[in-house]
Amino acid sequence: MLGAAGVRAGDEVVVPAFGNIEVAEAVVRVGATPVFADIDPATYCLAPLAVDAVVTPRSAAIIVVHRFGRSADVARMRAVGQRHGLLVLEQGESELPYAEVAQRRERAAYLDRRLRGVGMPETSGGHTYQQYVVRVPGNGRPDRDAFARALRAKGVDCRVPVKTPVHRMPGFRRDVCLPETERAADETLSLPVDASLTRREMHRIVSACNSLGGLLQAVY
């Protein structure tokens, strides 16, 4: 994709650190350098202002990754690209059947109405809820991880969506300031909203989360 788009060795490509390593690896494969920019805390996608701040004369492209069923602000990102003469490339997520999206939205709405003690995802008309990602408040990763362990002990199949940002991984370590990326990596937790979940299973998720909300110190 990058080579065909005209990205060459020595170029810089702006990418998110919050997500899969494959995007940064694709940049390296064509001989270019990945440059990490921070994310929007609501969408978990690249923030246009953060991208604008890391552009240099060597920048050639921006890779916008849509995340968790929320779309990035592509219009604003294209405006950044036009201002600097950069390619704007998108990486989407696998599309779910319409019926499954509708069921996921129904289950997400159920959680939105009933969850307490966690930060719910920001809703939007186009959200497909590939993942239902909440924020666990506290002083960082230990709170979220303890909360997750307690949920699993109660039979809730939750998971950490991004365990380690790419800029912390071997081979891609960078001394960069990405506060929203770091915060999201420490606080986010994905709760199940699969179409197969029954009302009883959804109630179990809510009960388990609400029994822990505000009592994080007790679950260490």
LOLO-453906 format. One record per atom (N, C-alpha, C, O): residue in three letters; x, y, z. Coordinates in steps of 0.1 Angstrom, whole numbers, padded with zeros to 4 digits, always signed. Layout:
<nodes>
ALAXYZ ...
</nodes>
This chain:
<nodes>
MET+0008-0012+0000 MET+0000+0000+0000 MET+0009+0012+0000 MET+0006+0022-0008 LEU+0019+0013+0009 LEU+0027+0025+0010 LEU+0036+0027-0002 LEU+0036+0038-0008 GLY+0042+0016-0007 GLY+0051+0018-0018 GLY+0043+0022-0031 GLY+0047+0030-0038 ALA+0031+0016-0033 ALA+0023+0019-0044 ALA+0018+0034-0043 ALA+0015+0040-0054 ALA+0017+0039-0031 ALA+0012+0053-0029 ALA+0023+0063-0031 ALA+0021+0075-0032 GLY+0036+0058-0032 GLY+0047+0067-0034 GLY+0056+0070-0023 GLY+0064+0078-0023 VAL+0053+0063-0011 VAL+0062+0065+0000 VAL+0075+0058-0003 VAL+0075+0046-0007 ARG+0086+0064+0000 ARG+0099+0059-0003 ARG+0109+0059+0009 ARG+0106+0065+0020 ALA+0120+0052+0007 ALA+0130+0051+0018 ALA+0134+0065+0022 ALA+0136+0074+0013 GLY+0135+0068+0035 GLY+0139+0081+0040 GLY+0128+0090+0043 GLY+0129+0100+0050 ASP+0116+0086+0039 ASP+0104+0094+0042 ASP+0099+0091+0057 ASP+0104+0082+0063 GLU+0091+0100+0062 GLU+0085+0098+0075 GLU+0070+0096+0073 GLU+0064+0103+0064 VAL+0064+0087+0080 VAL+0050+0085+0080 VAL+0044+0086+0094 VAL+0048+0079+0103 VAL+0034+0094+0095 VAL+0028+0096+0108 VAL+0017+0085+0111 VAL+0009+0083+0103 VAL+0019+0078+0122 VAL+0010+0067+0126 VAL+0006+0068+0140 VAL+0013+0075+0148 PRO-0004+0061+0144 PRO-0007+0060+0159 PRO+0001+0050+0166 PRO+0005+0040+0160 ALA+0005+0052+0179 ALA+0011+0043+0187 ALA+0001+0034+0194 ALA+0005+0023+0199 PHE-0011+0039+0195 PHE-0022+0031+0202 PHE-0028+0022+0193 PHE-0037+0026+0185 GLY-0024+0009+0193 GLY-0030+0000+0183 GLY-0020-0011+0180 GLY-0010-0014+0187 ASN-0022-0017+0169 ASN-0014-0029+0164 ASN+0000-0024+0159 ASN+0001-0013+0153 ILE+0010-0032+0160 ILE+0023-0029+0156 ILE+0024-0030+0140 ILE+0034-0025+0135 GLU+0015-0037+0134 GLU+0016-0039+0120 GLU+0017-0027+0111 GLU+0023-0027+0101 VAL+0010-0016+0116 VAL+0011-0004+0108 VAL+0025+0002+0108 VAL+0030+0006+0097 ALA+0031+0003+0119 ALA+0045+0007+0120 ALA+0055-0002+0112 ALA+0064+0003+0106 GLU+0052-0015+0113 GLU+0060-0025+0106 GLU+0059-0022+0090 GLU+0069-0024+0083 ALA+0047-0019+0086 ALA+0045-0017+0071 ALA+0053-0005+0067 ALA+0059-0004+0056 VAL+0054+0005+0075 VAL+0062+0017+0072 VAL+0077+0014+0071 VAL+0084+0018+0062 VAL+0082+0006+0080 VAL+0096+0002+0080 VAL+0099-0007+0068 VAL+0110-0006+0063 ARG+0090-0015+0064 ARG+0093-0024+0053 ARG+0096-0016+0040 ARG+0103-0022+0031 VAL+0091-0004+0038 VAL+0094+0003+0026 VAL+0106+0013+0028 VAL+0109+0021+0020 GLY+0112+0011+0040 GLY+0124+0020+0043 GLY+0121+0033+0049 GLY+0130+0041+0050 ALA+0108+0036+0052 ALA+0104+0048+0058 ALA+0105+0047+0073 ALA+0107+0037+0079 THR+0103+0059+0080 THR+0103+0059+0094 THR+0090+0063+0100 THR+0084+0073+0096 PRO+0084+0054+0109 PRO+0072+0058+0116 PRO+0074+0069+0126 PRO+0083+0068+0134 VAL+0065+0078+0126 VAL+0065+0089+0135 VAL+0052+0089+0143 VAL+0041+0089+0137 PHE+0052+0088+0156 PHE+0040+0085+0164 PHE+0034+0099+0168 PHE+0041+0108+0173 ALA+0021+0099+0166 ALA+0013+0111+0171 ALA+0002+0106+0181 ALA-0001+0094+0181 ASP-0002+0115+0189 ASP-0012+0112+0199 ASP-0026+0110+0194 ASP-0029+0114+0182 ILE-0035+0105+0202 ILE-0048+0101+0198 ILE-0059+0111+0204 ILE-0056+0118+0214 ASP-0070+0111+0198 ASP-0082+0117+0204 ASP-0087+0108+0215 ASP-0090+0096+0212 PRO-0089+0113+0227 PRO-0093+0104+0238 PRO-0107+0098+0237 PRO-0111+0088+0243 ALA-0116+0105+0228 ALA-0129+0100+0226 ALA-0130+0089+0216 ALA-0137+0079+0217 THR-0122+0090+0205 THR-0123+0081+0194 THR-0112+0070+0194 THR-0113+0060+0187 TYR-0101+0073+0201 TYR-0089+0065+0201 TYR-0082+0065+0187 TYR-0073+0056+0185 CYS-0085+0074+0179 CYS-0079+0075+0166 CYS-0069+0087+0166 CYS-0070+0095+0175 LEU-0061+0089+0156 LEU-0052+0100+0156 LEU-0059+0113+0157 LEU-0069+0115+0151 ALA-0053+0122+0165 ALA-0059+0135+0167 ALA-0052+0145+0157 ALA-0040+0146+0156 PRO-0060+0152+0149 PRO-0055+0160+0138 PRO-0045+0171+0144 PRO-0035+0173+0137 LEU-0047+0177+0155 LEU-0038+0187+0160 LEU-0025+0180+0164 LEU-0014+0186+0162 ALA-0025+0168+0169 ALA-0013+0161+0173 ALA-0005+0157+0161 ALA+0007+0157+0161 VAL-0012+0153+0150 VAL-0005+0150+0138 VAL+0002+0163+0132 VAL+0013+0162+0128 ASP-0006+0174+0132 ASP+0000+0186+0127 ASP+0013+0190+0135 ASP+0022+0196+0129 ALA+0014+0186+0147 ALA+0025+0190+0156 ALA+0038+0182+0153 ALA+0049+0187+0156 VAL+0036+0170+0147 VAL+0048+0162+0144 VAL+0053+0162+0130 VAL+0062+0155+0126 VAL+0046+0169+0121 VAL+0049+0169+0107 VAL+0063+0177+0105 VAL+0065+0187+0112 THR+0072+0171+0097 THR+0085+0177+0094 THR+0086+0178+0079 THR+0078+0173+0071 PRO+0097+0184+0074 PRO+0099+0184+0059 PRO+0101+0170+0053 PRO+0099+0169+0041 ARG+0104+0160+0061 ARG+0105+0146+0056 ARG+0092+0139+0056 ARG+0091+0128+0050 SER+0082+0144+0062 SER+0069+0137+0062 SER+0063+0135+0048 SER+0063+0145+0040 ALA+0058+0123+0046 ALA+0053+0120+0033 ALA+0038+0116+0034 ALA+0030+0117+0024 ALA+0034+0110+0045 ALA+0020+0104+0046 ALA+0016+0104+0060 ALA+0024+0104+0070 ILE+0003+0102+0062 ILE-0004+0099+0074 ILE-0012+0087+0072 ILE-0019+0085+0063 ILE-0011+0077+0082 ILE-0020+0066+0081 ILE-0030+0067+0093 ILE-0027+0067+0104 VAL-0043+0068+0088 VAL-0054+0070+0098 VAL-0060+0056+0100 VAL-0064+0050+0091 VAL-0060+0052+0113 VAL-0066+0039+0116 VAL-0079+0041+0124 VAL-0079+0047+0134 HIS-0089+0035+0119 HIS-0102+0036+0125 HIS-0102+0025+0137 HIS-0097+0014+0135 ARG-0108+0028+0148 ARG-0106+0020+0160 ARG-0119+0017+0167 ARG-0127+0026+0170 PHE-0121+0004+0170 PHE-0131-0001+0179 PHE-0145+0001+0174 PHE-0155+0000+0181 GLY-0147+0004+0161 GLY-0160+0007+0155 GLY-0163+0022+0154 GLY-0173+0026+0149 ARG-0154+0031+0159 ARG-0155+0045+0157 ARG-0146+0050+0146 ARG-0135+0045+0144 SER-0151+0058+0137 SER-0143+0064+0126 SER-0135+0076+0131 SER-0139+0084+0139 ALA-0123+0077+0125 ALA-0115+0088+0127 ALA-0121+0101+0120 ALA-0129+0099+0112 ASP-0116+0112+0124 ASP-0120+0125+0118 ASP-0113+0126+0105 ASP-0103+0134+0104 VAL-0117+0119+0095 VAL-0110+0119+0082 VAL-0110+0133+0075 VAL-0100+0136+0069 ALA-0121+0140+0076 ALA-0121+0153+0069 ALA-0111+0162+0075 ALA-0104+0169+0067 ARG-0110+0163+0088 ARG-0099+0172+0094 ARG-0085+0167+0091 ARG-0076+0175+0089 MET-0084+0153+0090 MET-0071+0148+0088 MET-0067+0151+0073 MET-0055+0154+0070 ARG-0076+0150+0064 ARG-0073+0154+0050 ARG-0069+0169+0049 ARG-0061+0173+0041 ALA-0076+0177+0057 ALA-0072+0191+0057 ALA-0057+0193+0062 ALA-0050+0201+0056 VAL-0053+0185+0072 VAL-0039+0186+0076 VAL-0030+0181+0065 VAL-0020+0187+0062 GLY-0034+0170+0058 GLY-0026+0165+0047 GLY-0025+0175+0036 GLY-0014+0177+0030 GLN-0036+0182+0032 GLN-0036+0192+0022 GLN-0027+0204+0025 GLN-0019+0209+0017 ARG-0027+0208+0038 ARG-0019+0219+0042 ARG-0004+0216+0041 ARG+0004+0225+0038 HIS+0000+0203+0043 HIS+0014+0200+0043 HIS+0018+0192+0031 HIS+0030+0188+0029 GLY+0009+0189+0022 GLY+0012+0182+0010 GLY+0014+0167+0013 GLY+0024+0161+0007 LEU+0007+0161+0022 LEU+0009+0147+0026 LEU-0002+0138+0021 LEU-0014+0142+0019 LEU+0001+0126+0018 LEU-0009+0115+0015 LEU-0016+0112+0028 LEU-0010+0112+0039 VAL-0029+0110+0027 VAL-0037+0105+0038 VAL-0042+0091+0035 VAL-0051+0090+0026 LEU-0038+0081+0041 LEU-0042+0067+0039 LEU-0050+0062+0051 LEU-0047+0066+0062 GLU-0060+0054+0048 GLU-0069+0049+0058 GLU-0067+0034+0060 GLU-0066+0027+0050 GLN-0068+0029+0072 GLN-0069+0015+0075 GLN-0082+0013+0083 GLN-0083+0018+0094 GLY-0091+0006+0077 GLY-0104+0003+0083 GLY-0104-0010+0091 GLY-0094-0017+0092 GLU-0115-0013+0096 GLU-0117-0026+0103 GLU-0126-0035+0095 GLU-0134-0030+0086 SER-0126-0047+0097 SER-0134-0057+0090 SER-0149-0053+0093 SER-0153-0051+0104 GLU-0157-0053+0082 GLU-0171-0049+0084 GLU-0179-0060+0089 GLU-0178-0072+0085 LEU-0188-0057+0098 LEU-0197-0067+0104 LEU-0210-0066+0096 LEU-0214-0056+0091 PRO-0218-0078+0095 PRO-0231-0077+0089 PRO-0240-0067+0096 PRO-0239-0065+0108 TYR-0249-0061+0088 TYR-0258-0051+0093 TYR-0266-0056+0106 TYR-0267-0049+0115 ALA-0271-0068+0105 ALA-0279-0074+0116 ALA-0270-0075+0129 ALA-0275-0072+0140 GLU-0258-0079+0127 GLU-0249-0080+0139 GLU-0246-0066+0145 GLU-0245-0064+0157 VAL-0244-0056+0136 VAL-0241-0043+0141 VAL-0253-0038+0149 VAL-0252-0032+0159 ALA-0265-0040+0144 ALA-0277-0036+0151 ALA-0278-0042+0165 ALA-0282-0036+0174 GLN-0275-0055+0165 GLN-0276-0062+0178 GLN-0265-0057+0188 GLN-0267-0055+0200 ARG-0253-0054+0183 ARG-0242-0049+0191 ARG-0246-0035+0196 ARG-0244-0032+0208 ARG-0252-0027+0188 ARG-0257-0013+0193 ARG-0267-0015+0203 ARG-0268-0007+0213 GLU-0276-0025+0202 GLU-0286-0027+0212 GLU-0280-0030+0226 GLU-0284-0025+0236 ARG-0270-0039+0225 ARG-0263-0043+0238 ARG-0255-0032+0243 ARG-0254-0030+0256 ALA-0249-0024+0235 ALA-0241-0012+0239 ALA-0250-0002+0246 ALA-0247+0004+0256 ALA-0262+0000+0241 ALA-0272+0009+0247 ALA-0276+0004+0260 ALA-0278+0012+0270 TYR-0278-0009+0262 TYR-0281-0015+0275 TYR-0270-0012+0285 TYR-0273-0008+0296 LEU-0258-0014+0281 LEU-0247-0010+0290 LEU-0246+0004+0293 LEU-0244+0008+0305 ASP-0248+0013+0283 ASP-0248+0027+0285 ASP-0258+0032+0296 ASP-0255+0040+0304 ARG-0269+0026+0296 ARG-0280+0030+0305 ARG-0277+0025+0319 ARG-0282+0031+0329 ARG-0270+0014+0321 ARG-0269+0007+0334 ARG-0256+0007+0341 ARG-0255+0006+0353 LEU-0245+0009+0334 LEU-0232+0008+0340 LEU-0229+0020+0349 LEU-0233+0031+0346 ARG-0222+0018+0360 ARG-0218+0028+0369 ARG-0203+0026+0373 ARG-0199+0015+0373 GLY-0196+0037+0376 GLY-0183+0036+0381 GLY-0172+0034+0370 GLY-0160+0033+0374 VAL-0176+0033+0357 VAL-0166+0033+0347 VAL-0170+0044+0336 VAL-0181+0048+0336 GLY-0160+0048+0329 GLY-0163+0058+0318 GLY-0167+0051+0305 GLY-0160+0043+0300 MET-0179+0053+0301 MET-0185+0047+0289 MET-0180+0053+0276 MET-0175+0065+0276 PRO-0180+0046+0265 PRO-0175+0051+0253 PRO-0185+0062+0248 PRO-0197+0062+0251 GLU-0179+0072+0241 GLU-0187+0083+0236 GLU-0195+0077+0224 GLU-0190+0071+0215 THR-0208+0080+0224 THR-0217+0074+0214 THR-0217+0083+0201 THR-0215+0095+0203 SER-0219+0077+0190 SER-0221+0085+0178 SER-0229+0076+0168 SER-0230+0064+0170 GLY-0236+0083+0159 GLY-0245+0075+0150 GLY-0238+0064+0142 GLY-0244+0055+0138 GLY-0225+0066+0139 GLY-0218+0056+0131 GLY-0211+0045+0139 GLY-0204+0037+0133 HIS-0211+0045+0152 HIS-0204+0036+0160 HIS-0209+0022+0158 HIS-0221+0019+0159 THR-0201+0012+0154 THR-0205-0002+0151 THR-0201-0011+0163 THR-0205-0023+0162 TYR-0194-0006+0173 TYR-0191-0013+0185 TYR-0184-0027+0181 TYR-0187-0037+0186 GLN-0173-0025+0173 GLN-0164-0037+0171 GLN-0159-0041+0185 GLN-0157-0053+0188 GLN-0157-0031+0194 GLN-0154-0034+0208 GLN-0161-0023+0216 GLN-0162-0011+0212 TYR-0166-0027+0228 TYR-0172-0017+0237 TYR-0161-0014+0248 TYR-0159-0022+0257 VAL-0155-0002+0246 VAL-0143+0001+0254 VAL-0147+0011+0265 VAL-0151+0022+0262 VAL-0145+0007+0277 VAL-0147+0016+0288 VAL-0134+0021+0294 VAL-0123+0015+0291 ARG-0135+0031+0303 ARG-0123+0036+0310 ARG-0125+0032+0325 ARG-0136+0035+0331 VAL-0115+0027+0331 VAL-0115+0024+0345 VAL-0108+0035+0353 VAL-0096+0036+0351 PRO-0115+0043+0360 PRO-0108+0054+0367 PRO-0098+0049+0378 PRO-0100+0039+0383 GLY-0089+0057+0381 GLY-0079+0054+0391 GLY-0066+0060+0388 GLY-0065+0070+0381 ASN-0055+0054+0394 ASN-0042+0060+0392 ASN-0033+0052+0382 ASN-0021+0052+0384 GLY-0040+0046+0372 GLY-0032+0040+0362 GLY-0035+0025+0361 GLY-0045+0020+0366 ARG-0026+0018+0354 ARG-0028+0004+0350 ARG-0031-0005+0361 ARG-0040-0014+0359 PRO-0025-0004+0373 PRO-0029-0014+0384 PRO-0044-0014+0387 PRO-0049-0025+0389 ASP-0050-0002+0386 ASP-0065-0002+0389 ASP-0072-0010+0378 ASP-0081-0018+0381 ARG-0069-0007+0366 ARG-0076-0013+0355 ARG-0074-0028+0355 ARG-0083-0036+0353 ASP-0062-0032+0357 ASP-0058-0046+0357 ASP-0065-0054+0368 ASP-0070-0065+0367 ALA-0065-0048+0380 ALA-0072-0054+0391 ALA-0087-0055+0389 ALA-0093-0065+0392 PHE-0093-0045+0383 PHE-0107-0045+0379 PHE-0110-0056+0370 PHE-0120-0063+0371 ALA-0101-0058+0360 ALA-0103-0068+0350 ALA-0102-0082+0356 ALA-0110-0091+0353 ARG-0093-0084+0365 ARG-0091-0097+0371 ARG-0104-0100+0380 ARG-0109-0111+0380 ALA-0109-0090+0386 ALA-0121-0092+0394 ALA-0133-0095+0385 ALA-0142-0104+0389 LEU-0134-0089+0374 LEU-0145-0092+0365 LEU-0144-0106+0359 LEU-0154-0113+0359 ARG-0132-0110+0356 ARG-0130-0124+0350 ARG-0134-0134+0361 ARG-0140-0144+0358 ALA-0131-0131+0374 ALA-0134-0140+0385 ALA-0149-0141+0386 ALA-0154-0151+0391 LYS-0157-0131+0381 LYS-0171-0131+0382 LYS-0177-0137+0369 LYS-0189-0136+0367 GLY-0169-0142+0360 GLY-0174-0148+0348 GLY-0176-0138+0336 GLY-0182-0142+0326 VAL-0170-0126+0337 VAL-0171-0117+0326 VAL-0159-0117+0317 VAL-0148-0116+0322 ASP-0160-0120+0304 ASP-0149-0122+0295 ASP-0144-0108+0290 ASP-0147-0105+0278 CYS-0138-0100+0298 CYS-0133-0087+0294 CYS-0118-0089+0289 CYS-0111-0099+0292 ARG-0113-0078+0282 ARG-0099-0079+0278 ARG-0093-0065+0277 ARG-0101-0055+0274 VAL-0080-0063+0278 VAL-0074-0051+0275 VAL-0071-0049+0260 VAL-0065-0058+0254 PRO-0077-0039+0254 PRO-0076-0038+0239 PRO-0062-0035+0234 PRO-0059-0040+0224 VAL-0055-0027+0241 VAL-0041-0024+0237 VAL-0032-0024+0249 VAL-0032-0015+0258 LYS-0025-0035+0251 LYS-0017-0037+0263 LYS-0004-0028+0263 LYS-0001-0023+0273 THR+0002-0027+0251 THR+0015-0019+0251 THR+0014-0010+0238 THR+0014-0016+0227 PRO+0015+0003+0240 PRO+0016+0011+0228 PRO+0029+0008+0220 PRO+0039+0004+0226 VAL+0028+0011+0207 VAL+0039+0007+0198 VAL+0052+0014+0202 VAL+0063+0009+0201 HIS+0051+0027+0206 HIS+0063+0034+0210 HIS+0070+0029+0222 HIS+0081+0034+0225 ARG+0064+0019+0229 ARG+0071+0013+0240 ARG+0076-0001+0236 ARG+0083-0008+0245 MET+0074-0006+0224 MET+0078-0019+0220 MET+0092-0019+0215 MET+0097-0010+0209 PRO+0099-0031+0216 PRO+0113-0032+0211 PRO+0114-0029+0196 PRO+0105-0034+0189 GLY+0123-0022+0192 GLY+0125-0018+0178 GLY+0118-0006+0174 GLY+0121+0000+0164 PHE+0108-0001+0183 PHE+0101+0011+0180 PHE+0101+0021+0191 PHE+0093+0031+0191 ARG+0109+0019+0201 ARG+0110+0028+0213 ARG+0113+0042+0209 ARG+0123+0044+0201 ARG+0105+0051+0213 ARG+0107+0065+0211 ARG+0105+0073+0223 ARG+0096+0070+0232 ASP+0113+0083+0225 ASP+0111+0093+0236 ASP+0102+0104+0232 ASP+0106+0115+0229 VAL+0089+0101+0232 VAL+0079+0110+0227 VAL+0068+0112+0238 VAL+0066+0104+0246 CYS+0062+0124+0237 CYS+0051+0127+0246 CYS+0038+0124+0240 CYS+0033+0131+0232 LEU+0032+0113+0245 LEU+0019+0109+0240 LEU+0009+0107+0252 LEU+0006+0095+0255 PRO+0005+0117+0259 PRO-0002+0116+0271 PRO-0016+0108+0270 PRO-0019+0100+0278 GLU-0023+0111+0259 GLU-0036+0104+0257 GLU-0034+0090+0254 GLU-0042+0081+0258 THR-0024+0087+0246 THR-0021+0073+0243 THR-0017+0065+0255 THR-0022+0054+0258 GLU-0008+0071+0264 GLU-0004+0064+0276 GLU-0016+0062+0285 GLU-0018+0052+0291 ARG-0025+0073+0286 ARG-0036+0072+0295 ARG-0046+0061+0290 ARG-0051+0053+0298 ALA-0048+0060+0277 ALA-0057+0050+0272 ALA-0052+0036+0274 ALA-0059+0027+0277 ALA-0039+0035+0272 ALA-0033+0021+0274 ALA-0034+0017+0289 ALA-0035+0005+0291 ASP-0034+0026+0298 ASP-0035+0023+0312 ASP-0049+0021+0317 ASP-0051+0014+0327 GLU-0059+0027+0310 GLU-0073+0028+0316 GLU-0083+0019+0308 GLU-0094+0016+0314 THR-0081+0016+0296 THR-0091+0010+0288 THR-0094-0005+0290 THR-0084-0012+0293 LEU-0106-0008+0289 LEU-0110-0022+0290 LEU-0122-0025+0281 LEU-0131-0017+0280 SER-0121-0036+0274 SER-0131-0040+0264 SER-0141-0050+0271 SER-0137-0060+0275 LEU-0154-0046+0271 LEU-0164-0055+0276 LEU-0172-0061+0265 LEU-0173-0056+0254 PRO-0177-0073+0267 PRO-0184-0081+0256 PRO-0197-0074+0252 PRO-0205-0071+0261 VAL-0199-0073+0239 VAL-0213-0069+0233 VAL-0216-0078+0221 VAL-0224-0073+0213 ASP-0211-0090+0221 ASP-0214-0099+0210 ASP-0229-0101+0208 ASP-0237-0101+0218 ALA-0233-0103+0196 ALA-0247-0105+0192 ALA-0252-0117+0199 ALA-0265-0118+0201 SER-0244-0127+0203 SER-0249-0139+0209 SER-0252-0138+0223 SER-0258-0147+0229 LEU-0249-0127+0230 LEU-0251-0125+0244 LEU-0266-0124+0247 LEU-0273-0117+0241 THR-0270-0132+0258 THR-0284-0131+0262 THR-0286-0120+0272 THR-0276-0114+0277 ARG-0299-0117+0274 ARG-0302-0106+0284 ARG-0296-0110+0298 ARG-0292-0101+0305 ARG-0297-0122+0301 ARG-0291-0126+0314 ARG-0276-0124+0315 ARG-0271-0119+0325 GLU-0269-0127+0304 GLU-0255-0125+0304 GLU-0251-0110+0304 GLU-0242-0106+0311 MET-0260-0102+0298 MET-0257-0087+0298 MET-0260-0082+0312 MET-0252-0073+0317 HIS-0270-0088+0319 HIS-0272-0084+0333 HIS-0261-0087+0342 HIS-0257-0080+0351 ARG-0254-0099+0339 ARG-0243-0103+0347 ARG-0231-0094+0346 ARG-0224-0090+0355 ILE-0229-0089+0333 ILE-0218-0079+0331 ILE-0221-0067+0339 ILE-0212-0062+0345 VAL-0233-0061+0338 VAL-0236-0049+0345 VAL-0235-0051+0360 VAL-0229-0043+0367 SER-0240-0062+0365 SER-0239-0064+0380 SER-0225-0066+0385 SER-0221-0060+0395 ALA-0216-0073+0377 ALA-0202-0074+0381 ALA-0195-0061+0381 ALA-0188-0058+0390 CYS-0197-0053+0370 CYS-0190-0040+0369 CYS-0195-0031+0380 CYS-0187-0024+0387 ASN-0208-0030+0382 ASN-0213-0020+0392 ASN-0210-0024+0406 ASN-0209-0016+0415 SER-0208-0037+0409 SER-0204-0041+0422 SER-0189-0037+0425 SER-0186-0036+0437 LEU-0182-0034+0415 LEU-0168-0030+0417 LEU-0165-0015+0415 LEU-0156-0010+0421 GLY-0174-0008+0408 GLY-0172+0006+0406 GLY-0171+0014+0419 GLY-0180+0013+0427 GLY-0161+0022+0420 GLY-0159+0030+0431 GLY-0153+0023+0443 GLY-0150+0028+0453 LEU-0150+0010+0441 LEU-0144+0001+0452 LEU-0131-0005+0447 LEU-0128-0016+0450 LEU-0124+0002+0438 LEU-0112-0004+0432 LEU-0101-0008+0442 LEU-0094-0018+0439 GLN-0100-0001+0452 GLN-0089-0004+0462 GLN-0092-0018+0468 GLN-0082-0025+0472 ALA-0104-0022+0468 ALA-0108-0035+0474 ALA-0105-0047+0466 ALA-0105-0058+0470 VAL-0101-0045+0453 VAL-0100-0056+0444 VAL-0085-0059+0441 VAL-0082-0067+0432 TYR-0076-0053+0448 TYR-0061-0056+0446 TYR-0058-0070+0452 TYR-0047-0074+0451 
</nodes>
